[in-house]
């Protein structure tokens, strides 16, 4: 049972519990109307301490489509946070009004701290460069829906692998499924952090690191793109030398497998050419829609109002 649980880290739920969420999401996708009153009388609080478009809107849309209501803020200066209120006091106050809450915060560990002060389910919607578990659920549901499985896959992750919290969460989550291997595509400056490399080595997970996408794109089942930001580089020359390696275009897509899927947590800047949007393997906008459905399933499960 997931009723009353918090979701702070993608590893908080077992593989079996994740399957329950995905199975329920599939039911919602096949017949959304059937679940349109599931959360009637329930309130979701959204506490967004930093900007968000997709995550905040998808949570709000998810609750509204389940028949529930939403309160919260998308700008902390419009709340008592501006007066210096602590997260502990904020969450205890919100628990007087809401049944479940979603928190995005620039400080790593802030949602975890909040969860320690309430029995109301707390969902981490991103904490600094740390974790983004509901994006991971979105990614897994998309992969399962499009490829029919979550194991035996070659997963390429491309771009900013050092600071990208979506990448860190996805690697840990997909490493729990059998026979997955990772191809980590990034400049040396933006390789995965040491703690994640240590995790992969200690758990004997198959991975390799390369600098150029063209070297490996033909071997991938999944290409997960992220932004490479100019300001992450120590010098301009390195950025200029490498920047085009991390722009996915039609020419690179010609080398890819016919059934490879392209994912991206969005927002996109220039790392995927707009011309790629027409390629049937481009699933990043559909991925955003899966995000709403998986959050509907998650909210229902944590509130204990699922079937």
Secondary structure, DSSP 8 states (H G I E B T S, - for coil): --TT--B-SGGGS-HHHHHHHHHHHHHHHH-GGGGTTTTTT-EEEEEESS--SHHHHHHHHHHHHTT-EEEEESSGGGSGGGGT--HHHHHHHHTTT-SEEEEEESSTTHHHHHHTT-SSEEEEEEETTTB-HHHHHHHHHHHHHHHS-SSS-EEEEES-TTT-HHHHHHHHHHTTSTT-EEEEE--GGG---HHHHHHHHHTT--EEEES-GGGTGGG-SEEEE----GGGSSSHHHHHHHGGGG-B-HHHHTTS-TT-EEEE-S--SSSB-GGGGGSTTB-HHHHHHHHHHHHHHHHHHHHT---
